[in-house]
Amino acid sequence: MGQDRPAHESLQGGEPAVTRLCIAAGGTGGHIFPAIAFAEWVLSNEPGVSISFVCGSRPMENEIYASRGYVPLCLPLSGSPFGAPGFVACLRRWKETVSSWFFFRNFLREEECDCCVLFGGYVSFIPLLACHIRGIPTVVHEQNGAAGKITRLASKLGKTVASGWNVCRPLKPGRFVSTGIPVRAFEQKKRGDAWNRLTKGKPFPKNNIIGVLGGSLMSERLIQLLGCVVQDMESQKLTYLLLGEPNDRIRDDFFTQHPENAVFLGRQWDMSDFYSVIDAAVARGGASTLSELMAWKIPSVIIPWREAADNHQEMNAECFVNMAAGEMWREDDPLDDLRDKILRVLRNINEHEKRFSEGDESERLWRLISSSTGREINYRG
């Protein structure tokens, strides 16, 4: 579905398009994967809808879209000018912002979009303002429990805000609608086969497998923290499957101390094998990752990144712990507590049988979007 199609050739589901959606998502997989998951649900369930993706120019963004066979419209934008490191970088990004404005404005004229859906990341600023000026209905999906700058601005402009959780601080109840976070398609695999594909034939471990998820950019700090915990004799009975690509120094240090029970996998855009293999997880507090762990009912210890904007990862972790089989550990807590929490979630494995269950987050979001277009579309009766 939608393999290698350019953005201007909108993806269509079945019948002549009556609703044209523009979906903007960029930055990291935490923004892009929910956007793709939602788009694929719409194309599978709602005939007569066309979808165009918009992202920035960072290589990872195109890599993620390509992993699902999509070719988005790429704005000539590499980041927000407000977060640029230094005057030269700031000036360059302002130039990119101006160029992106004209680029996206021309795109809107050609596509005649009925609604724009923003899934976050630095790329959302241009579509928000352009659609506001043209009077195009705009819906913002905020994956985090703390609203980002674009979401707060959109709310002030009177746009509809959908939240991945039952909170969206500092927005008050009534200023957002809780829809949940769309989760990409998965298929549960046989553990032995999945292990062989992931590890290229390493012997399947006899002990429990802990999946370590540090986000699409990989958290080296998370690996360092686990390195300290793995030294504990009781924890050494576990196998750690580390997702991501740390630098050589971090990797060598970890392997030197723990060569027997750690496997680095590199990036995995298709996570079905990974989730099928692991018994429990240690993860950062990215909202997309947490929603997938919830969908798979994988007991997890969440270590929020303390430098996340507006402390949104800790807020996500609090929501996750309240809704799922999980524990939260902060980086300034004692390391013994981290070890104990990992062992505690492992004891909960049998109480929370791991199985993937698709939620109705995409459907709730679609109903909100179709209402915002003023069409109240319902093709399925």
CORZI-V132858 format. One record per backbone hydrogen bond with DSSP energy under -1.0 kcal/mol. CO is the residue of the C=O (numbers start at 1). NH is the residue of the N-H. If there is no record, write none. Layout:
[[CO/NH] [CO/NH]]
This chain:
[[5/71] [6/9] [8/10] [11/51] [13/15] [13/48] [19/50] [20/114] [20/115] [21/52] [22/117] [23/54] [24/119] [26/28] [28/31] [28/32] [29/33] [31/35] [32/36] [33/37] [34/38] [35/39] [36/40] [37/41] [38/42] [39/43] [40/44] [41/45] [42/46] [48/18] [48/19] [49/13] [50/21] [51/11] [52/23] [53/73] [54/25] [55/75] [58/62] [59/63] [60/64] [61/65] [62/66] [63/67] [65/68] [65/70] [66/69] [69/4] [73/55] [75/77] [77/57] [80/83] [84/86] [86/90] [87/91] [88/92] [89/93] [90/94] [91/95] [92/96] [93/97] [94/98] [95/99] [96/100] [97/101] [98/102] [99/103] [100/104] [101/105] [102/106] [103/107] [104/108] [105/109] [106/110] [107/111] [108/112] [115/22] [116/139] [117/24] [118/141] [120/26] [121/124] [124/128] [125/129] [126/130] [127/131] [128/132] [129/133] [130/134] [131/136] [137/116] [138/160] [139/118] [140/162] [142/164] [145/169] [148/152] [149/153] [150/154] [151/155] [152/156] [153/157] [154/159] [155/158] [160/140] [161/177] [162/142] [163/179] [163/180] [168/171] [169/147] [172/175] [177/163] [190/194] [191/195] [192/196] [193/197] [194/198] [195/199] [196/200] [208/239] [209/279] [209/280] [210/241] [211/282] [212/243] [213/284] [215/218] [219/223] [220/224] [221/225] [222/226] [223/227] [224/228] [225/229] [226/230] [229/232] [232/236] [234/237] [235/238] [239/210] [240/263] [241/212] [242/265] [244/266] [247/251] [248/252] [249/253] [250/254] [251/255] [252/256] [253/257] [254/258] [261/240] [263/242] [266/244] [271/275] [272/276] [273/277] [274/278] [280/211] [281/301] [282/213] [283/303] [286/290] [287/291] [288/292] [289/293] [290/294] [291/295] [292/296] [293/298] [295/357] [299/281] [300/327] [301/283] [302/329] [305/308] [308/311] [309/312] [311/315] [312/316] [313/317] [314/318] [315/319] [316/320] [317/321] [318/322] [319/323] [320/324] [324/326] [325/300] [327/302] [330/333] [335/339] [336/340] [337/341] [338/342] [339/343] [340/344] [341/345] [342/346] [343/347] [346/349] [348/352] [360/364] [361/365] [362/366] [363/367] [364/368] [365/369] [366/370] [367/371] [368/372] [369/373] [370/375] [370/376] [371/374]]
